[in-house]
Amino acid sequence: MKNKILTNAAELFLNYGFKSITMDDISNHLGISKKTIYQHFENKTKLVEAVTMHVFENISCGISDICSSKKNPIEEIFDIKQFVMEHLKDEKSSPQYQLQKYYPKIFSTLKKKQFEIMQKCVVENLNRGIELGLYRKTLDINFISRIYFHCMTILKDNELFPLNHFSMNTLMNNYLEYHLRGICTEKGLLTLNKFINNQS
């Protein structure tokens, strides 16, 4: 039952936002009493925390699987973006923004965990891209991996990039192209252009 509550609550939170969905909404959606939910989660904050970590773990496992396949580093970046977008419902309810606003402690914990995972993945991607001649050898990997994380995070700022003006998918694609054009060699740019043309 606990896992069922987590899965369904995650679906509702990602679709409608952490603030909008109440415990009543979750119990009605599941067809169970609120008492049943409270047997597993002390309050809404505890449920939000559990859902956040549940979603994070699922996404982290998926990203690790993509990275372990050792595919073309440029293609890998877009594959990870696509995977994350699918699991976050295209972020149409700005879940991370709402988490930061209404549950700052949970957001802070999540951000640290996200940084650890993304840092490892991006550093490996950069090193492999350099080895394959797709990325420039002169790159400061520590700097780029950190600025990459910061930029990906800031895209989710609903005040800076309101979703009624910017689609999250478009924002992500634009940023990834911006990032890659700044680090690619001529060989890498040929690969990137070919990949973009095949996607359009």
Sequence and secondary structure as in RCSB ss.txt:
>XXXX:A:sequence
MKNKILTNAAELFLNYGFKSITMDDISNHLGISKKTIYQHFENKTKLVEAVTMHVFENISCGISDICSSKKNPIE
EIFDIKQFVMEHLKDEKSSPQYQLQKYYPKIFSTLKKKQFEIMQKCVVENLNRGIELGLYRKTLDINFISRIYFH
CMTILKDNELFPLNHFSMNTLMNNYLEYHLRGICTEKGLLTLNKFINNQS
>XXXX:A:secstr
 HHHHHHHHHHHHHHH TTT  HHHHHHHHTS HHHHHHH SSHHHHHHHHHHHHHHHHHHHHHHHHHTT  HHH
HHHHHHHHHHHHTGGGTT HHHHHHHH HHHHHHHHHHHHHHHHHHHHHHHHHHHHTTSB TT  HHHHHHHHHH
HHHHTT TTTS TTT  HHHHHHHHHHHHHHHHB HHHHHHHHHHHHHH 
